[in-house]
């Protein structure tokens, strides 16, 4: 009888050690994925701001980028990166964009300046209610460069 109790005791201790190890392993894997994702997300949008400035000529017909400049057909994009969408004073945004809750980070900007299919996939079909009619950039390098340029506007 004592031998059975000893085996049960050893089994329970071993079981607890294994469970704790698996919990630690899960946490390690989750942290590893978060770390790898954070590295990859920084690399994905590592564009060239000078190239982005040249690309922005396509956008300059509708947008200003100088601090304090007036809005054109589209809003002034000074300090756009990190800003909430649809809140600049003096520009009449679509109701959809004002209520979208978008904050212009790398991911949101990348989708916004991409081809319409990408934009719809990210923001939903109601994105067509926005006033922006730009067909979008198709090459990832151009998108990265544009984001780098928009981030430099501060």
N, C-alpha and C positions, 0 to 999 in steps of 0.2 A: 504494500500500500504506500509506504514512504517513497519507494522508487517511482511509482506512478505520479505522486505529488511533485517529486523532484523534476520529472520529465515535463509535467504541465507547467511548473514554475519556469524552467529553462525555455520552454516553448513561448510562454507569455513574454518573457524578457526579450527573447529573440524577435518576436513579433513586433514589440514596441520599438526596438532598435531599427528594424526594417521600415516600419511606418515613418519614424522620424527621419530616417535617411531619405525615403521617397519624398517626404514633404520638403526637405532641404533641396533635393534634386529638382523638384518642380520649381521652387523659388529661384534656384540658380538658372534654370532654363528660361524662366520668364524674364529675369534680369538680363540674361544674355540677349534675348530677342529684342528687348527694349533698347539695349545698348547698340546692337547692330542696326536696328531701324533708325535710331537717332543719327548714327554715322551716315547711313545711306541717304537719309532725307536731307542732310546738309550737303552731300555731294551732288545729289540730283539737281539742285538749283544753283550750282556754282557756275554762274555765267559771267560774261565779260560786260561790264557796264558801258564801256566805250562802244562796243558793238551794239548794245541795246539802245544807246543814244542815237545811233544811225538808223536802227530799225524804227525808232519812235517817230521818225519823219512821217510814217504811215498814219500815225495817230495825231500828229500835230494839227491837222485840219480841224479836229474836233476838241482837242485838249490842250490846255496850257500846263506848264510845269514849273513856272517861276513862282517864288513866294509872293503871295498877295495879288497875283495876276487875276484878271477877270475870267469868269467861266466862258466857255465858247458853247458850241452845241452840246459838248460833254463837260463834266466838271473839271476844275483844276486838280491836277494829280500831285501837287506838292504835299509831301509827308503822307502819301497814300498807304505805304506799307505799315501795317499795324493799326490802321484806322478802321473804324466801323463804317460799313457801307451806308450810303444814303443820308448822311448827316451834315454835309457842308452847307453852310449858310449861303443863301443867294442862288442856289441851283435847285431847279424843280425836278426832283427825282420821281421815277415811277413809284406808284404805291407798292408794287411788288418788291422793289429793291429796298425801299424804306423799311418794310416789315420783314425783310429776309433774315436779319440777324447776322449777316456775313461780316467777318472781320478779315481784312485784306492781309492774310499771311501768304507765304510762298505757295502753298497748295491751292488756296482760293484764287490767287492771282494767275497761277499757271492755268487753271481751268478756265478762268474768265477770258484770257487772251488766246486760248486755244480754238481749234475748229469748233463749229457749232455743235457737232455731235458730242464732243467732249464736254462742252459747256452744259448741254442738256443732261448728259449722264451725271454730272456732278450736282447741278442745282435743280434739276427737274424741268419739265416742259414749260412751267410758268416763267422760266428765265427769258422766254421770248417776249414777255411783257415789259422787259427793261427797254430803255431807249437806245442802247448801244446796238449798232447795226454792223459793226466790224465783222468780217467773215472769219477772222482768227488766223493765228500762226499755226503752221502744220509741223514744222521741224522743232524737235525738242531743244536743240542748241539755241534756236532763235527765242524760244520761250524762256529758257534759262537766262539768256542775255537781256531780254526785256525785263525780267524780274530783277536782275542785278541793277539795271538802270533805275527802275522804279524805287528800289531800296536806297539808292544813292541820293534820292531827292529829299534831303533834309537840311 
